[in-house]
Amino acid sequence: MSSTTIPSPRARRGHTELQALARVGADELADAPADRVVEWVAANFDVRSVAVACSMADAVLPHVVSRQLADVDVLFLDTGYHFADTYETRDDVARALPVRVVDVLPLQTVAEQDAEYGAELFARDPGQCCALRKVAPLQRSLAGYELWFTGVRREEAPTRAATPLVSWDERNGLVKVNPLAAWTFDQLLDYATAHSVPVNRLMASGYPSIGCAPCTRAVAPGEDPRSGRWAGLAKTECGLHQ
């Protein structure tokens, strides 16, 4: 099932209670396997208060989560700059998994952004482009949830090497859970194959990390998986996990 409607804010527990839960989760789970992490979330959070962020490079995270939290909201940041294959993967996920895919949209269309900031802002100021089309839309959408899952993995980049399984997300004001943090890229692909999980076709064409089309290139075998993101620039993160 797919929707372009951001869920309305729901009654949420206060920050103090959620922060305490985050501390408990971090202590209890340590290096627990992904299914145990999701089990803990299912025991402590209503599925309606939980969101899964997914770039649609693959659907491993939504699959892992939805096995215990059916009908969970899967947030897809529709920047307007995605590869056609990414949109196809989004549609595949909506059809194949028991989840609700929600297209999270920026306040401006690409044309409206171009009119205000000039064409190809991504080339001139990629940080601002990401802030407008990814970071701010996600922050607005997360306001209705108590917890979000992400697919961040420690091996992806030095900036992610210390990623915890459970933490308190101060900027967005909710619990953040990274159940696949300890997984390797090969484990991700093995899981996708074993469970027939939708995978973006670009993954087989040298795109281990997939973002917006203008800012993503294929990488050579053995190259840093995220080196194809903002290639040639000092930028390594879009800002969602900083």
N, C-alpha and C positions, 0 to 999 in steps of 0.2 A: 504494500500500500504506500502511496506517495502523496505528499501534500506540500503546498507552498506556504502554508500558514504556520507561523511561529506559535507554539502553544501559549495560551494565556497563562499569566503567573498563577501559581497555585499557593495555597497556604503552606508556608515553609517553617520549619523549626528555626529557632534563633541561631545566630552565629556561635554563641558560646556552646550550645549543645552540639552543633555540627563540628566545631573544632575539637571538642572532647571525643566525639566519635572518630574523627580522623586520627587522633593520637592513639586511640585504642586499636584501630585498624592497623596502623603502622607498627605497633608493638606486637600485636597478635600474629600478623601475617608474615612479617620479615621477608623471607625469600620463598613464600608459599607458591605453589603452582597456580596457573591462571584460573583454573576451575574453582579452586579453593577461595581465591580472591573474590570471584563473582558470587560464590556461595555466601560469603560474608556480607556482601552488598545486599543480596536478596533477603537476608535475614534481618537487616537493619534499615532498609529503605523501601518505600513503596515504589513500584515500577514507574508510577506516574511522576515521581520526583527525580527520575534518573534519565540522563541523556548519554548517547554515544556519539562522539565526534568521529567522522569518517571522511577521508579524502577521496575515497573510491579508487585507490590504487589496488586495493583488494578488500574483501569483506570478511577477513578472518576475525577481526575484533567484533563486529556485529554478530557473527555466528557464535563465537565463544560466549558472548553476553546473553544472546537470545535463547540459548539452550536452557537457561535458568530464569531469564527475565523476558518472557514472551511479550510481544507488542511494545517493546521499548522504543522510544524515539531515537532515531538515528539522524543526526544533524549533518547536512551536507552544505558546505559554504559555496554557494553558487556565485562565483565572482564575475561570471560573464566571459571569462577568458579560458575556460577549460577546453581540453582536447575533446573531440567528438567521442573518442573511446571512453573517456571518463563519464560523460553523460550516459553512454550505453551501459556502463558498469552500474551506475546509480539505478537505472531502470531494471537491470538484472537483479540487483539486491532487493528492490521493492517487490519484485515478483517472487523471488526464491526464498526469502527469509520471513519469519513471523515478526516483522518490525514495521514501524511507521517511519518512512523516510521523509524528513522535513527539509525543504530547500530554504536555507537561510540566505536572505538577499541583502545587499547593501542598500543604503537609502537612495543612491543614484544608480541609474543604468550606466553602462559604459559611455554611451553618447552624452549623457548629462554630465558625467565626470569630465569627459573631454572638453565640453563646452566651458566648464568652469576652470579647469586646471591645464587645459591644453592636451593634445593627443599624445598617447603613449607615455603617460605618467610613469608607468612601470619601468621605462628605460631611463628616465631622468631622475626620478626619486622613488625607487622601489619600496623604500620604507614607508613613505606616505601612502603609496598605492595599497600596500598590504594592510596598513592601518585602516584605510577607508573601506576596503572590500573584504577583509577577513577579520581583523581584530575587533573592530567596533561592532560589526554585525553579530559575531559570536557572543560578545559580552552582553549585548541586548537580549539575545535569545536565552542565555544561561540564567537570566534573572528569575526565571520561573522554576528552577530546579534546585535540588539540594546536593546533587553529585553528578559529576560527568566522568565518563570513561574516555581515555585517549589511547592511541596505538603507539605512543612513543616508546622506542626501544633504545637501550643503552649503547648498543654497538653502532648506532646510526651516525653518531658524530661525537667529538670530544665534549661538546656542550650538553650532551645528553647522558654522559657516562655515569653520572651519579643519580639518575632518575629513580625515585622511590616508587614502591608499589602503591602506597597510599600517602596522601599529604593534604594539607589545607591550602587551597588556592586563595591567597589573600586578595589578589587583584579582582577576581571574579566573585569572591565571597561564597564559595562552596567547596565541598570535598572533591579532590581530584584523584582518580584511580587509573593506574597504568598497569594492567594485569599482564601485558606482554613485555614488560620492561627487560626481562632477562633473556628473551628469545633472540635467536640469530635469524638472519634473513633466510637461511636454509630451512630452519624450523617453521618459519612462516609459510614458505612454499610447500613444505611437506604436509603441513596441516591442511592447506587449501586443496591439495591433491587428494588427500585421504578422505576429506569431507565434501568434495565437489563444490567448494565455495567459489562464488564468482570472483574472477581476477581480471583486472584491467589488461587488455591485450598488449598494451605498451610494455608491460613488465617483461614480456618475452622478447622485446626488441631493444633491450639495453636501458630501460627506464626503471631502476629499482626504487626511485623516489619520484613521485609525480605531483607536480603543482600546476600552475597556470601555464598554458602553452607558450606564451612569449618568453617566459623565464625558466623554462626547463629544457634540457638537452639530454641525449643519451650519454651514457658513460661507458668507458672501455672496461673489459674484464679486469678485475682486481683493483679498479679505481674506487675511491671513496664513494659509497652509494649516494651520498648527498652532494657530490661535486657537480652534478648536473643541474643543481638548483642555483639560480642567480650566478651562473658561470662567469668568471672574469671579474666578479665584484667581491667586495669584502663581506657582503651580506651572506649569512648562513642560516638564519632563521626568519620566519615571517612575523614573529612576535607573539604567536599564540601561546607559546610555552616558555616565555621569558619573564 
